[in-house]
């Protein structure tokens, strides 16, 4: 079984201080095979945290992302 986490519009720390604690407690390193983010992580620390969960991280840049190296689309 392949487990894929898809998330987006986190807006951390601008609209939320962190991921909700109950949700974050379910995220176990090594259990997720792919992470797809639709944008608006906002800060590098969120990217770094997601990389600790799964090295196969795909991110599309959102309008509030401070990191400019994320692509606007992925082909």
C-alpha positions in Angstrom: 0.0 0.0 0.0 1.2 3.5 -0.9 0.3 6.3 1.5 0.2 9.8 -0.1 -0.3 13.0 2.0 -1.8 15.8 0.0 -2.1 19.2 1.7 -2.0 22.9 0.9 -2.8 26.4 2.0 -1.1 25.9 5.4 -0.2 29.6 5.7 2.1 29.0 8.6 2.9 31.3 10.5 0.7 34.0 8.9 -2.7 32.4 9.5 -1.9 29.5 11.9 1.0 29.0 14.3 1.6 25.4 13.3 -0.3 22.3 12.1 -3.1 21.2 14.4 -1.6 19.0 17.2 -3.9 16.1 16.6 -3.1 16.0 12.9 0.6 16.4 13.5 0.6 13.5 15.9 -0.6 11.2 13.1 2.3 12.1 10.9 5.0 9.5 11.5 8.3 9.6 9.6 8.8 6.7 7.2 5.1 5.9 6.9 4.2 8.3 4.1 5.7 7.5 0.6 4.8 10.8 -1.1 3.8 14.3 0.0 2.1 16.6 -2.5 1.6 20.2 -1.5 -0.6 22.5 -3.5 1.2 25.6 -2.2 1.3 28.3 0.5 3.6 26.5 2.9 4.9 30.1 3.4 8.2 29.4 5.2 11.2 27.1 4.8 10.7 25.5 8.2 7.4 23.9 7.1 9.2 22.5 4.0 12.0 21.2 6.3 9.5 19.5 8.6 7.7 17.8 5.7 11.0 16.5 4.4 11.6 14.8 7.8 8.4 12.9 7.2 9.1 11.9 3.6 11.9 12.7 1.2 9.6 12.4 -1.8 8.1 15.9 -1.5 6.4 17.7 -4.4 5.5 21.3 -4.0 3.8 23.8 -6.3 4.4 27.4 -5.3 1.6 29.4 -3.9 1.2 33.2 -3.9 2.2 33.5 -0.3 5.3 31.2 -0.4 8.5 33.0 0.6 10.5 30.3 -1.2 10.8 31.1 -4.9 12.4 27.9 -6.1 9.1 26.0 -6.0 7.6 25.6 -9.4 4.2 27.1 -10.2 3.2 23.8 -11.9 4.6 20.3 -12.0 4.5 18.3 -15.2 
